[in-house]
Amino acid sequence: MERKNVHRLSFADREIILIGTAHVSRESAELVERIIDEEKPDTVCVELCTSRYDAIRQKDSWENTDIFKVIKEKRTSQLLAQLLMASFQKKLAEKFGINPGEEMRRAIMKAEAIGADVVLADRDIRTTMTRTWRTMKFFSKIRLMGEILLSLFYSDDITEEEVEKLKEHDALELALQTFGKKVPEVKRTLIDERDTHLAYKIFRAPGSKVVAVVGAGHVPGILRQIGNEIDISPVLAIPPRGIFGRLFGWGITVGVVALIAAGFYNSGAEASLNMIKWWFAVNGILAGTGALIVFAHPLTVAASVAAAPFTSLNPLVAAGWVAGLVEVSLRKPQVKDFIDLRDDIATFRGFRHNKITRILLLVVFVNLGSAAGTFVAIPLMMRFLHI
């Protein structure tokens, strides 16, 4: 029987067998095992980086997460995005009775069984997430989070046969192109750049016969690039934080202070005082609302309300970070939260009640509330200029 998702590539005295898989497909996992058994390769390449490899081999890896460190290093959005994507895969996996990434796990086990080398061919997930986030525009970030949040409400009305169809070359390419039109920065960093990295690592893997196991979505990009001269450094570089974002943040600070000063100059102290009241009220209420949405501790809600008017004037600090640190100190995650994390990420209720994911959602929603408060408050303050 023809194996549509298996590609044999010859380079001089080397052969590379590229397998495109669906990450939650039982048939894909079994295909990987059969091919490694039949081919007995010198090397097996898998679409994993070191941290994802460790997560597969060490099922309690989440228990080592330092939530304080995540908040202080401003990585809450990245971690939340990873968990939401894992939630989507877990829902599919539970329906089909197979763990996400099972084909990678089986590829590693088979490689070890036959004494083959294992090459982790994917780019580090932290590099991928950081490059994705820093190259995205503000509204693209909002759209991305919205798209991923929809995975919490994903319908179960899908068959395994439909997932298997995702391995069809043209259909999957079309799906990626469609999503790429919505958020082009995501497709470039999550798919295209990783195609380049995977092609580079697979081609340079040791041995005369190599089996490479990758998601079907990466196969077209790998086939276009493998064997070519590739400069890998651009896709490994971490882009600096955008200068526009920094200038915009401080511009808000200068603008609000100037607005209050203009109110005093044009309309007197009462106008300035009213502006300040509106600034505090709107920022505080909307940030506090963000905390209430995720059922934060009452003291965390109060901290969000108190911090937002000040953090909105300081681009170096965010109200969500303050709220997150307060919530961690009041409701410190227990071992049970880490143990239950894999199950809790599968439902919105679980996301909301698990202390870890609730803290991550808290940071995001309070930051969104504070940002909204800034843009709502400024027009309201301008009413007191009486120009």
Buried (B, 14 or more C-beta within 10 A) or exposed (E): EEEEBBBEBEEEEBBBBBBBBBBBBBBBBBBBBEBBEEBEBBBBBBBBBEEBBEBBEEEEBBEEBEBBEBBEEEBBBBBBBBBBBBBBBBBBBBBBEBBBBBBBBBBBEBBEEEEBBBBBBBBBBBBBBBBBBBBBBEEBBEBBBEBBBEBBEEEEEEEBEEBBEBBBBEEBBEEBEEBBEEBBBBBBBBBBBBBBBBBBBBBEBEBEBBBBBBBBBBBBBBBEBBBEEBEBEEBEEEEEEBEEEEEEBBEBEEEBEEBBEBBBEEBEEEBBBBBBEBBBBBBBBBBBBBBBBBEBBEEBBBBBBBBBBEBBBEBEEBBBBBBBBBBBEEBEBEEEBBBBBBEBBBBEEBBBBBBBBBBBBBBBBBBBBBBBBBEBBBEBBBEBBEE
